[in-house]
Amino acid sequence: LKYASSCSKLVHGDSGFVQQIEQALQYAGTDYERYRVATGVSKEEAKKIAGRERGVKMLETILESNIENGVNTTREERVLDLPVVDQSNTALKVEEPGFTNHTQLLTSSTTIDSHKNKNESNDHCVSWLENSTAVDEWRVHHPDWDIKLENDEGICFSQIVDENRAKFLRNVYEIQWYSDCSNDIQNHQISSGFGAAFGTQARAFLNAVSQKRPYQMTKHWPGMHWLYIPHDNSSWAWCKTTDMNCYFLPLSKCPPQYGRNDAGGRRKLSRDLLLWITWYMGRLKHHVQKRVYDLLREKFPPIQLPCTVMHVRRSDAGLPRYPFRRYAAVKEYIEKGNITTGENVVLLSDDQSTIDEALRFHNHINWLYVDRPRQMGANGGFDGHIPSNDPAYDMIMILAELKYASSCTKLVHGDSGFVQQIEQALQHAGTQYGTYKVKTSVSKDEARKIQGKQRGNKMLEKILESNIQEEKKNTTI
């Protein structure tokens, strides 16, 4: 494919492989003309001669025709003059990682290791214009490769340097794509916030592979619609499964079965392994990755380093529902993280009152945040995680915010499942960071002293009063 990628004319018959040739030509930036020979025939025509004899007969006919027309070129004269490769040289380097056919992968469990030895010093780069399906399939079957860089032209991947992590990911891949699906474990997705939905699946996934059993996400009923999937089937983000698979690479060859939920109870899980498997689950499809890149370029302020990432969870945490939590003032996060005047702080929050509070009462800090639709307290209700009314926009915004914060060296947060996603982003970026936690969990009795959305409003009022009093006190001083 690479050898042919500079040619300016393509002549072909009917074959699915033509798509791969065209992809190679387009990837090389070659302008080419295409000429097709119709080789499809009817079923009746094809069955006039049975078995291999049919192929032999057609070759004889071609040969006779060539002889009649004076074509007598020998096979030796037609062979390409290519250099002989010493197959015993196990250190041979190839310019790009080869794309292995899925069928071949399912019949050989040594594919990844052989790739590793050949390609460890190479990058694999693709254009943003590349066919998303082809790029996604390559990534599915190269679990120990990660994003190295992105720019306006495209994206490059390289092999993961941390051998412990790389080995773990290869083992996960082997279980997911080579194991017997009759022994799989499945868990239905919950249509909830990003952190809760992802965390639930990651824990069930790790439980399964720790038992060397393949894992698959499913739905509790066919009509289930994940919170972040648009209902409009003309949206770029809509797909037939209407679940998490619309954004992320497929996990396994095992088919999902509606209604299954056999992941079992909670077990004590390794923190590192949980973060690694969260990364494995969270690999984005190529066209989704491009939208995240574009949003970062167009909407976010330039990152300023060093920085602290602060995550303030409010919105439906103000409702008297499990898990029971409270709204903490921004001041609590500042004090817990020992944040000082002029410090660069990436502020992540689902709540506009948090942004307003930070800018009004703590303007001695250099706040870095994106201007986007947010909820105001608990007014959005339970699971009100789509303040823009566009699920795809909110999803891409979350993914972009995670990437934006991934270079910070300090994490300050309350009780929230989304913290696991932030930590995964930091670890993925190779960032050494410290964590500081504000306890925002409360008892059931404490949470239910005030019912409904009124609880969130009361907490915001209390925070505002406290900030105003502090402001007056400082002004007097």
KOLFI-386140 format. One record per residue (C-alpha): residue number from 1; residue in three letters; x, y, z. Coordinates in steps of 0.1 Angstrom, whole numbers, plus 5000, padded with zeros to 4 digits. Each point is the difference from the previous one (the first is absolute). Example, Ala and Ser with C-alpha at 12.3 -4.5 7.8 and 13.67 -1.06 7.14 Angstrom:
+-----+-----+------+-------+------+
:   k :   r : east : north :   up :
+-----+-----+------+-------+------+
:   1 : ALA : 5123 :  4955 : 5078 :
:   2 : SER : 5014 :  5034 : 4993 :
+-----+-----+------+-------+------+
//
This chain:
+-----+-----+------+-------+------+
:   k :   r : east : north :   up :
+-----+-----+------+-------+------+
:   1 : LEU : 5000 :  5000 : 5000 :
:   2 : LYS : 5028 :  5024 : 5009 :
:   3 : TYR : 5020 :  4991 : 4970 :
:   4 : ALA : 4971 :  5009 : 4977 :
:   5 : SER : 4990 :  5032 : 5018 :
:   6 : SER : 5018 :  5024 : 4976 :
:   7 : CYS : 4983 :  4987 : 4968 :
:   8 : SER : 4978 :  5025 : 4981 :
:   9 : LYS : 4977 :  4974 : 4984 :
:  10 : LEU : 4980 :  4971 : 5016 :
:  11 : VAL : 4986 :  4972 : 4978 :
:  12 : HIS : 4980 :  4974 : 5018 :
:  13 : GLY : 4973 :  4973 : 5000 :
:  14 : ASP : 4972 :  4994 : 5025 :
:  15 : SER : 5017 :  4995 : 5034 :
:  16 : GLY : 4997 :  5013 : 5035 :
:  17 : PHE : 5038 :  5005 : 5001 :
:  18 : VAL : 4996 :  5029 : 4976 :
:  19 : GLN : 4989 :  5021 : 5030 :
:  20 : GLN : 5033 :  4994 : 5017 :
:  21 : ILE : 5020 :  5010 : 4969 :
:  22 : GLU : 4980 :  5032 : 4997 :
:  23 : GLN : 5006 :  5007 : 5037 :
:  24 : ALA : 5037 :  4996 : 4995 :
:  25 : LEU : 5000 :  5024 : 4970 :
:  26 : GLN : 4980 :  5026 : 5019 :
:  27 : TYR : 5022 :  4997 : 5031 :
:  28 : ALA : 5031 :  5006 : 4978 :
:  29 : GLY : 4982 :  5031 : 4985 :
:  30 : THR : 5001 :  4985 : 4965 :
:  31 : ASP : 4977 :  5014 : 4972 :
:  32 : TYR : 4989 :  4970 : 4981 :
:  33 : GLU : 4975 :  4988 : 4973 :
:  34 : ARG : 4979 :  4968 : 5005 :
:  35 : TYR : 4990 :  4975 : 4973 :
:  36 : ARG : 4979 :  4970 : 5008 :
:  37 : VAL : 4997 :  4967 : 4982 :
:  38 : ALA : 4966 :  4983 : 5007 :
:  39 : THR : 5009 :  4966 : 5013 :
:  40 : GLY : 4967 :  4992 : 5017 :
:  41 : VAL : 4979 :  4973 : 4983 :
:  42 : SER : 4966 :  4984 : 5006 :
:  43 : LYS : 4996 :  4970 : 5023 :
:  44 : GLU : 4989 :  4979 : 4970 :
:  45 : GLU : 5031 :  5010 : 4980 :
:  46 : ALA : 5023 :  4992 : 5029 :
:  47 : LYS : 4986 :  4965 : 5006 :
:  48 : LYS : 5003 :  4988 : 4964 :
:  49 : ILE : 5033 :  4983 : 5011 :
:  50 : ALA : 5002 :  4987 : 5036 :
:  51 : GLY : 5030 :  5000 : 5024 :
:  52 : ARG : 5036 :  5010 : 4994 :
:  53 : GLU : 4996 :  4989 : 4964 :
:  54 : ARG : 4982 :  5033 : 4993 :
:  55 : GLY : 5031 :  5020 : 5009 :
:  56 : VAL : 5023 :  4977 : 4980 :
:  57 : LYS : 4977 :  5003 : 4969 :
:  58 : MET : 5000 :  5038 : 5002 :
:  59 : LEU : 5038 :  5001 : 5002 :
:  60 : GLU : 5003 :  4977 : 4970 :
:  61 : THR : 4976 :  5024 : 4980 :
:  62 : ILE : 5021 :  5030 : 5010 :
:  63 : LEU : 5033 :  4982 : 4990 :
:  64 : GLU : 4986 :  4989 : 4967 :
:  65 : SER : 4988 :  5036 : 4992 :
:  66 : ASN : 5034 :  5014 : 5009 :
:  67 : ILE : 5018 :  4975 : 4978 :
:  68 : GLU : 4978 :  5008 : 4971 :
:  69 : ASN : 5007 :  5037 : 5004 :
:  70 : GLY : 5038 :  4994 : 5001 :
:  71 : VAL : 5005 :  5006 : 5038 :
:  72 : ASN : 5028 :  4977 : 5011 :
:  73 : THR : 5015 :  5018 : 5030 :
:  74 : THR : 5014 :  4975 : 5025 :
:  75 : ARG : 4991 :  5001 : 5036 :
:  76 : GLU : 5036 :  5007 : 5010 :
:  77 : GLU : 5000 :  5032 : 4979 :
:  78 : ARG : 4970 :  5013 : 5018 :
:  79 : VAL : 5012 :  4995 : 5036 :
:  80 : LEU : 5008 :  5033 : 5018 :
:  81 : ASP : 5037 :  5005 : 5007 :
:  82 : LEU : 4996 :  5003 : 5038 :
:  83 : PRO : 5028 :  4996 : 5025 :
:  84 : VAL : 5002 :  4966 : 5017 :
:  85 : VAL : 4992 :  5003 : 5037 :
:  86 : ASP : 5018 :  4978 : 5025 :
:  87 : GLN : 4971 :  4985 : 5019 :
:  88 : SER : 5023 :  4989 : 5028 :
:  89 : ASN : 5007 :  5036 : 5010 :
:  90 : THR : 4977 :  5004 : 5030 :
:  91 : ALA : 5011 :  5036 : 5006 :
:  92 : LEU : 4987 :  5011 : 4966 :
:  93 : LYS : 4982 :  5034 : 5003 :
:  94 : VAL : 4971 :  5008 : 4978 :
:  95 : GLU : 4990 :  5036 : 4992 :
:  96 : GLU : 4964 :  4997 : 5013 :
:  97 : PRO : 4981 :  4975 : 5020 :
:  98 : GLY : 4981 :  4977 : 4977 :
:  99 : PHE : 4962 :  4997 : 5001 :
: 100 : THR : 4991 :  4965 : 5011 :
: 101 : ASN : 4968 :  4985 : 4987 :
: 102 : HIS : 4975 :  4993 : 5028 :
: 103 : THR : 4995 :  4964 : 4989 :
: 104 : GLN : 5038 :  4994 : 5003 :
: 105 : LEU : 5000 :  5016 : 5035 :
: 106 : LEU : 4974 :  4976 : 5012 :
: 107 : THR : 5021 :  4970 : 4990 :
: 108 : SER : 5033 :  5011 : 5014 :
: 109 : SER : 5007 :  5011 : 5036 :
: 110 : THR : 5036 :  5011 : 4992 :
: 111 : THR : 4991 :  5028 : 4977 :
: 112 : ILE : 5005 :  5028 : 5025 :
: 113 : ASP : 5034 :  4988 : 5012 :
: 114 : SER : 5013 :  4996 : 4964 :
: 115 : HIS : 4988 :  5035 : 4992 :
: 116 : LYS : 5018 :  5014 : 5031 :
: 117 : ASN : 5034 :  4986 : 4991 :
: 118 : LYS : 4998 :  5014 : 4965 :
: 119 : ASN : 4985 :  5034 : 5006 :
: 120 : GLU : 5012 :  5012 : 5034 :
: 121 : SER : 5019 :  5031 : 4987 :
: 122 : ASN : 4974 :  5011 : 4974 :
: 123 : ASP : 4970 :  5023 : 5001 :
: 124 : HIS : 4967 :  4994 : 4982 :
: 125 : CYS : 4985 :  5032 : 4987 :
: 126 : VAL : 4967 :  5005 : 4982 :
: 127 : SER : 4982 :  5031 : 4986 :
: 128 : TRP : 4968 :  5012 : 5016 :
: 129 : LEU : 4985 :  4994 : 4965 :
: 130 : GLU : 5007 :  4963 : 5002 :
: 131 : ASN : 4971 :  4977 : 5000 :
: 132 : SER : 4989 :  4997 : 5036 :
: 133 : THR : 4991 :  4963 : 4998 :
: 134 : ALA : 5034 :  4990 : 4988 :
: 135 : VAL : 5018 :  5021 : 5026 :
: 136 : ASP : 4977 :  4986 : 5028 :
: 137 : GLU : 5007 :  4964 : 4989 :
: 138 : TRP : 5037 :  5006 : 5001 :
: 139 : ARG : 4998 :  5015 : 5035 :
: 140 : VAL : 4978 :  4971 : 5013 :
: 141 : HIS : 5026 :  4975 : 4991 :
: 142 : HIS : 5030 :  5021 : 5013 :
: 143 : PRO : 4991 :  5003 : 5037 :
: 144 : ASP : 5036 :  5009 : 5010 :
: 145 : TRP : 5001 :  5031 : 4978 :
: 146 : ASP : 4991 :  5034 : 5013 :
: 147 : ILE : 4996 :  5035 : 4986 :
: 148 : LYS : 5034 :  5018 : 4996 :
: 149 : LEU : 4989 :  5032 : 4984 :
: 150 : GLU : 4972 :  5018 : 4983 :
: 151 : ASN : 5001 :  5030 : 4976 :
: 152 : ASP : 4978 :  5016 : 4974 :
: 153 : GLU : 5009 :  4973 : 4974 :
: 154 : GLY : 4995 :  4969 : 5020 :
: 155 : ILE : 5010 :  4977 : 5029 :
: 156 : CYS : 5030 :  4978 : 5008 :
: 157 : PHE : 5002 :  4969 : 5022 :
: 158 : SER : 5030 :  4984 : 5016 :
: 159 : GLN : 5005 :  4969 : 5022 :
: 160 : ILE : 4995 :  5004 : 5037 :
: 161 : VAL : 5034 :  5002 : 5018 :
: 162 : ASP : 4988 :  4987 : 5034 :
: 163 : GLU : 5004 :  4963 : 4995 :
: 164 : ASN : 4978 :  4991 : 5030 :
: 165 : ARG : 4971 :  5020 : 4985 :
: 166 : ALA : 5007 :  4988 : 4965 :
: 167 : LYS : 5000 :  4964 : 5011 :
: 168 : PHE : 4968 :  5004 : 5020 :
: 169 : LEU : 4983 :  5016 : 4969 :
: 170 : ARG : 5012 :  4971 : 4978 :
: 171 : ASN : 4986 :  4975 : 5024 :
: 172 : VAL : 4967 :  5018 : 5001 :
: 173 : TYR : 4999 :  5000 : 4962 :
: 174 : GLU : 5007 :  4963 : 4999 :
: 175 : ILE : 4972 :  4992 : 5024 :
: 176 : GLN : 4976 :  5023 : 4981 :
: 177 : TRP : 5007 :  4988 : 4965 :
: 178 : TYR : 5012 :  4964 : 5003 :
: 179 : SER : 4980 :  4985 : 5029 :
: 180 : ASP : 4969 :  4979 : 4998 :
: 181 : CYS : 4969 :  5023 : 5001 :
: 182 : SER : 4979 :  4972 : 5016 :
: 183 : ASN : 5020 :  5009 : 5032 :
: 184 : ASP : 4996 :  5037 : 4997 :
: 185 : ILE : 4987 :  5025 : 5026 :
: 186 : GLN : 4976 :  5028 : 4990 :
: 187 : ASN : 4987 :  5030 : 5019 :
: 188 : HIS : 4973 :  5024 : 4988 :
: 189 : GLN : 5009 :  5037 : 4997 :
: 190 : ILE : 4983 :  5026 : 5022 :
: 191 : SER : 4986 :  5031 : 4984 :
: 192 : SER : 5016 :  5024 : 5025 :
: 193 : GLY : 5028 :  5025 : 5002 :
: 194 : PHE : 5033 :  4994 : 4983 :
: 195 : GLY : 5019 :  4991 : 5031 :
: 196 : ALA : 4974 :  4977 : 5014 :
: 197 : ALA : 4994 :  4982 : 4967 :
: 198 : PHE : 5036 :  4996 : 4992 :
: 199 : GLY : 5011 :  4990 : 5035 :
: 200 : THR : 4974 :  4973 : 5003 :
: 201 : GLN : 5011 :  4984 : 4967 :
: 202 : ALA : 5037 :  5003 : 5008 :
: 203 : ARG : 4996 :  4982 : 5033 :
: 204 : ALA : 4980 :  4972 : 4985 :
: 205 : PHE : 5025 :  4997 : 4971 :
: 206 : LEU : 5029 :  4997 : 5023 :
: 207 : ASN : 4981 :  4974 : 5021 :
: 208 : ALA : 4995 :  4979 : 4969 :
: 209 : VAL : 5035 :  5001 : 4986 :
: 210 : SER : 5015 :  4993 : 5034 :
: 211 : GLN : 4981 :  4967 : 4996 :
: 212 : LYS : 5014 :  4996 : 4965 :
: 213 : ARG : 4965 :  5003 : 4986 :
: 214 : PRO : 4990 :  5023 : 4971 :
: 215 : TYR : 4978 :  5030 : 5008 :
: 216 : GLN : 4973 :  5018 : 4980 :
: 217 : MET : 4978 :  5030 : 5007 :
: 218 : THR : 4963 :  4994 : 4992 :
: 219 : LYS : 4967 :  5017 : 5006 :
: 220 : HIS : 4972 :  4989 : 5024 :
: 221 : TRP : 4975 :  5004 : 4972 :
: 222 : PRO : 5003 :  5007 : 4962 :
: 223 : GLY : 4985 :  5035 : 5003 :
: 224 : MET : 5024 :  5012 : 5026 :
: 225 : HIS : 5016 :  5034 : 4989 :
: 226 : TRP : 5032 :  5012 : 5017 :
: 227 : LEU : 4997 :  5035 : 5014 :
: 228 : TYR : 5027 :  5014 : 4977 :
: 229 : ILE : 4986 :  4986 : 4967 :
: 230 : PRO : 4977 :  5024 : 4980 :
: 231 : HIS : 4966 :  4987 : 4992 :
: 232 : ASP : 5002 :  5016 : 4966 :
: 233 : ASN : 5014 :  4974 : 4976 :
: 234 : SER : 5013 :  5027 : 4977 :
: 235 : SER : 5026 :  5011 : 5026 :
: 236 : TRP : 5036 :  4991 : 4994 :
: 237 : ALA : 5001 :  4983 : 5034 :
: 238 : TRP : 4970 :  4977 : 4995 :
: 239 : CYS : 5006 :  4963 : 4993 :
: 240 : LYS : 4977 :  4970 : 5000 :
: 241 : THR : 5010 :  4987 : 5034 :
: 242 : THR : 4991 :  5034 : 5016 :
: 243 : ASP : 5025 :  4992 : 5028 :
: 244 : MET : 5036 :  5006 : 5010 :
: 245 : ASN : 5012 :  4981 : 4969 :
: 246 : CYS : 4991 :  5030 : 4979 :
: 247 : TYR : 5031 :  5019 : 5013 :
: 248 : PHE : 5025 :  4973 : 5011 :
: 249 : LEU : 5018 :  4972 : 4983 :
: 250 : PRO : 4983 :  4965 : 5002 :
: 251 : LEU : 5011 :  4980 : 5031 :
: 252 : SER : 4996 :  4964 : 4989 :
: 253 : LYS : 4990 :  4976 : 4973 :
: 254 : CYS : 4973 :  4986 : 5023 :
: 255 : PRO : 4965 :  5011 : 4989 :
: 256 : PRO : 4980 :  5020 : 5027 :
: 257 : GLN : 4969 :  4983 : 5013 :
: 258 : TYR : 4972 :  5022 : 5013 :
: 259 : GLY : 4991 :  4997 : 5036 :
: 260 : ARG : 5031 :  4983 : 5013 :
: 261 : ASN : 5016 :  5014 : 5032 :
: 262 : ASP : 5023 :  4973 : 5013 :
: 263 : ALA : 5030 :  5021 : 5010 :
: 264 : GLY : 4996 :  4991 : 5037 :
: 265 : GLY : 5006 :  5020 : 5031 :
: 266 : ARG : 5027 :  5026 : 5007 :
: 267 : ARG : 5035 :  4988 : 5007 :
: 268 : LYS : 5031 :  5017 : 5011 :
: 269 : LEU : 5018 :  5011 : 4969 :
: 270 : SER : 5035 :  5012 : 4992 :
: 271 : ARG : 5000 :  5038 : 4995 :
: 272 : ASP : 5026 :  4998 : 4972 :
: 273 : LEU : 4982 :  4972 : 4982 :
: 274 : LEU : 4967 :  5018 : 5003 :
: 275 : LEU : 5015 :  5031 : 4984 :
: 276 : TRP : 5016 :  4980 : 4972 :
: 277 : ILE : 4968 :  4982 : 4992 :
: 278 : THR : 4981 :  5033 : 5000 :
: 279 : TRP : 5024 :  5012 : 4974 :
: 280 : TYR : 4995 :  4968 : 4979 :
: 281 : MET : 4962 :  5006 : 5001 :
: 282 : GLY : 5003 :  5037 : 4993 :
: 283 : ARG : 5019 :  4998 : 4967 :
: 284 : LEU : 4980 :  5023 : 4977 :
: 285 : LYS : 4990 :  4993 : 4964 :
: 286 : HIS : 5020 :  5020 : 4975 :
: 287 : HIS : 4973 :  5024 : 4990 :
: 288 : VAL : 4992 :  5007 : 5037 :
: 289 : GLN : 5036 :  5006 : 5008 :
: 290 : LYS : 5001 :  5026 : 4972 :
: 291 : ARG : 4970 :  5019 : 5015 :
: 292 : VAL : 5017 :  5001 : 5034 :
: 293 : TYR : 5031 :  5014 : 4984 :
: 294 : ASP : 4980 :  5026 : 4981 :
: 295 : LEU : 4981 :  5011 : 5031 :
: 296 : LEU : 5032 :  5004 : 5020 :
: 297 : ARG : 5014 :  5022 : 4973 :
: 298 : GLU : 4969 :  5021 : 4995 :
: 299 : LYS : 4985 :  5004 : 5035 :
: 300 : PHE : 5026 :  4997 : 5027 :
: 301 : PRO : 5025 :  5026 : 5013 :
: 302 : PRO : 5037 :  4992 : 4996 :
: 303 : ILE : 5011 :  4978 : 5029 :
: 304 : GLN : 5024 :  5016 : 5025 :
: 305 : LEU : 5024 :  4978 : 5019 :
: 306 : PRO : 5006 :  4990 : 5027 :
: 307 : CYS : 4963 :  4996 : 5008 :
: 308 : THR : 4976 :  4985 : 5025 :
: 309 : VAL : 4968 :  4983 : 4990 :
: 310 : MET : 4970 :  5006 : 5023 :
: 311 : HIS : 4969 :  4979 : 4995 :
: 312 : VAL : 4968 :  5014 : 5017 :
: 313 : ARG : 4970 :  4976 : 4998 :
: 314 : ARG : 4966 :  5017 : 5006 :
: 315 : SER : 4969 :  4998 : 4979 :
: 316 : ASP : 4980 :  4968 : 5010 :
: 317 : ALA : 5023 :  4994 : 5030 :
: 318 : GLY : 4977 :  5026 : 5016 :
: 319 : LEU : 4971 :  4976 : 4999 :
: 320 : PRO : 4992 :  4978 : 5030 :
: 321 : ARG : 5009 :  4968 : 4981 :
: 322 : TYR : 5027 :  4974 : 5002 :
: 323 : PRO : 5029 :  5005 : 4999 :
: 324 : PHE : 4993 :  5026 : 5026 :
: 325 : ARG : 5023 :  5031 : 4996 :
: 326 : ARG : 5001 :  5037 : 5008 :
: 327 : TYR : 5012 :  5031 : 4981 :
: 328 : ALA : 5033 :  5012 : 5013 :
: 329 : ALA : 5011 :  5036 : 4996 :
: 330 : VAL : 5029 :  5007 : 4976 :
: 331 : LYS : 5019 :  5013 : 5030 :
: 332 : GLU : 5001 :  4965 : 5014 :
: 333 : TYR : 5017 :  4987 : 4969 :
: 334 : ILE : 5025 :  5029 : 5000 :
: 335 : GLU : 5009 :  4994 : 5036 :
: 336 : LYS : 5002 :  4962 : 4996 :
: 337 : GLY : 5023 :  5003 : 4970 :
: 338 : ASN : 5022 :  5028 : 5015 :
: 339 : ILE : 4993 :  5021 : 4969 :
: 340 : THR : 5018 :  5033 : 5001 :
: 341 : THR : 4995 :  5034 : 4984 :
: 342 : GLY : 5007 :  5000 : 4962 :
: 343 : GLU : 4999 :  4962 : 4998 :
: 344 : ASN : 4987 :  4986 : 4967 :
: 345 : VAL : 4969 :  4979 : 5007 :
: 346 : VAL : 4981 :  4981 : 4974 :
: 347 : LEU : 4964 :  5001 : 5013 :
: 348 : LEU : 4978 :  4971 : 4991 :
: 349 : SER : 4964 :  5001 : 5011 :
: 350 : ASP : 4965 :  4991 : 4989 :
: 351 : ASP : 4986 :  5031 : 5017 :
: 352 : GLN : 5000 :  5036 : 4990 :
: 353 : SER : 4998 :  5012 : 5036 :
: 354 : THR : 5034 :  4986 : 5005 :
: 355 : ILE : 5015 :  5021 : 4972 :
: 356 : ASP : 4982 :  5031 : 5013 :
: 357 : GLU : 5012 :  4994 : 5035 :
: 358 : ALA : 5036 :  4995 : 4990 :
: 359 : LEU : 5002 :  5031 : 4978 :
: 360 : ARG : 4982 :  5023 : 5025 :
: 361 : PHE : 5015 :  4989 : 5033 :
: 362 : HIS : 5033 :  4985 : 4991 :
: 363 : ASN : 5013 :  5022 : 4972 :
: 364 : HIS : 5036 :  4998 : 5014 :
: 365 : ILE : 5002 :  4966 : 4982 :
: 366 : ASN : 5006 :  4996 : 4963 :
: 367 : TRP : 4970 :  4979 : 4991 :
: 368 : LEU : 5001 :  4981 : 4967 :
: 369 : TYR : 4966 :  4987 : 4988 :
: 370 : VAL : 4979 :  4998 : 4969 :
: 371 : ASP : 4969 :  5020 : 4996 :
: 372 : ARG : 4972 :  4975 : 4993 :
: 373 : PRO : 4965 :  4992 : 5011 :
: 374 : ARG : 4998 :  4987 : 5036 :
: 375 : GLN : 4972 :  4992 : 5025 :
: 376 : MET : 4992 :  5024 : 5029 :
: 377 : GLY : 5000 :  4980 : 5032 :
: 378 : ALA : 4975 :  4971 : 5000 :
: 379 : ASN : 4976 :  5017 : 4976 :
: 380 : GLY : 5008 :  4975 : 4972 :
: 381 : GLY : 4986 :  4972 : 5021 :
: 382 : PHE : 5014 :  4965 : 5005 :
: 383 : ASP : 5024 :  4990 : 4972 :
: 384 : GLY : 4996 :  5034 : 4985 :
: 385 : HIS : 5034 :  4997 : 4983 :
: 386 : ILE : 4991 :  5016 : 4966 :
: 387 : PRO : 4998 :  5037 : 5007 :
: 388 : SER : 5006 :  5009 : 4963 :
: 389 : ASN : 4970 :  4978 : 4989 :
: 390 : ASP : 5024 :  4984 : 4975 :
: 391 : PRO : 5013 :  4966 : 5014 :
: 392 : ALA : 5028 :  4998 : 4975 :
: 393 : TYR : 5013 :  5035 : 5008 :
: 394 : ASP : 5001 :  4993 : 5037 :
: 395 : MET : 5018 :  4967 : 4994 :
: 396 : ILE : 5027 :  5016 : 4979 :
: 397 : MET : 5003 :  5028 : 5025 :
: 398 : ILE : 5006 :  4976 : 5028 :
: 399 : LEU : 5027 :  4981 : 4980 :
: 400 : ALA : 5017 :  5033 : 4991 :
: 401 : GLU : 5000 :  5013 : 5036 :
: 402 : LEU : 5017 :  4967 : 5011 :
: 403 : LYS : 5027 :  5005 : 4974 :
: 404 : TYR : 5004 :  5037 : 5008 :
: 405 : ALA : 5006 :  4992 : 5037 :
: 406 : SER : 5024 :  4971 : 4994 :
: 407 : SER : 5032 :  5020 : 5005 :
: 408 : CYS : 4992 :  5013 : 5035 :
: 409 : THR : 5022 :  4988 : 5029 :
: 410 : LYS : 4974 :  5004 : 5027 :
: 411 : LEU : 4964 :  4986 : 5002 :
: 412 : VAL : 4975 :  5015 : 5025 :
: 413 : HIS : 4966 :  4983 : 5001 :
: 414 : GLY : 4969 :  4989 : 5020 :
: 415 : ASP : 4982 :  4967 : 5000 :
: 416 : SER : 4991 :  4992 : 4963 :
: 417 : GLY : 5004 :  4971 : 4977 :
: 418 : PHE : 5013 :  5024 : 4974 :
: 419 : VAL : 5033 :  5003 : 5019 :
: 420 : GLN : 5010 :  4966 : 4987 :
: 421 : GLN : 4998 :  5014 : 4965 :
: 422 : ILE : 5021 :  5030 : 5009 :
: 423 : GLU : 5026 :  4977 : 5016 :
: 424 : GLN : 5000 :  4978 : 4969 :
: 425 : ALA : 5006 :  5031 : 4978 :
: 426 : LEU : 5029 :  5011 : 5022 :
: 427 : GLN : 5016 :  4966 : 5001 :
: 428 : HIS : 4995 :  4996 : 4963 :
: 429 : ALA : 5019 :  5032 : 4994 :
: 430 : GLY : 5028 :  4987 : 5023 :
: 431 : THR : 4995 :  5028 : 5025 :
: 432 : GLN : 5013 :  4997 : 5035 :
: 433 : TYR : 4973 :  5016 : 5022 :
: 434 : GLY : 4989 :  5003 : 5036 :
: 435 : THR : 4963 :  4996 : 5011 :
: 436 : TYR : 4981 :  5020 : 5026 :
: 437 : LYS : 4965 :  4989 : 5009 :
: 438 : VAL : 4971 :  5021 : 5015 :
: 439 : LYS : 4975 :  4977 : 5017 :
: 440 : THR : 4966 :  5007 : 4985 :
: 441 : SER : 4983 :  4968 : 5010 :
: 442 : VAL : 4973 :  5003 : 5027 :
: 443 : SER : 4977 :  4976 : 5018 :
: 444 : LYS : 4965 :  4991 : 4986 :
: 445 : ASP : 4984 :  5017 : 5030 :
: 446 : GLU : 5020 :  5032 : 4994 :
: 447 : ALA : 4992 :  5000 : 4963 :
: 448 : ARG : 4962 :  4996 : 5005 :
: 449 : LYS : 4995 :  5029 : 5024 :
: 450 : ILE : 4989 :  5021 : 4970 :
: 451 : GLN : 4981 :  4983 : 4972 :
: 452 : GLY : 5002 :  5005 : 4962 :
: 453 : LYS : 5019 :  5027 : 4980 :
: 454 : GLN : 4995 :  5023 : 5030 :
: 455 : ARG : 5029 :  4983 : 5017 :
: 456 : GLY : 5024 :  5010 : 4973 :
: 457 : ASN : 4987 :  5036 : 5000 :
: 458 : LYS : 5004 :  5002 : 5038 :
: 459 : MET : 5036 :  4989 : 4999 :
: 460 : LEU : 5008 :  5025 : 4973 :
: 461 : GLU : 4984 :  5028 : 5020 :
: 462 : LYS : 5020 :  4990 : 5030 :
: 463 : ILE : 5033 :  5000 : 4980 :
: 464 : LEU : 4991 :  5034 : 4986 :
: 465 : GLU : 4993 :  5015 : 5034 :
: 466 : SER : 5033 :  4986 : 5014 :
: 467 : ASN : 5019 :  5015 : 4970 :
: 468 : ILE : 4984 :  5034 : 5004 :
: 469 : GLN : 5008 :  5001 : 5037 :
: 470 : GLU : 5036 :  4991 : 4993 :
: 471 : GLU : 5002 :  5026 : 4973 :
: 472 : LYS : 4986 :  5027 : 5024 :
: 473 : LYS : 5025 :  4989 : 5027 :
: 474 : ASN : 5029 :  5003 : 4976 :
: 475 : THR : 4988 :  5034 : 4987 :
: 476 : THR : 4998 :  5013 : 5036 :
: 477 : ILE : 5035 :  4987 : 5008 :
+-----+-----+------+-------+------+
//
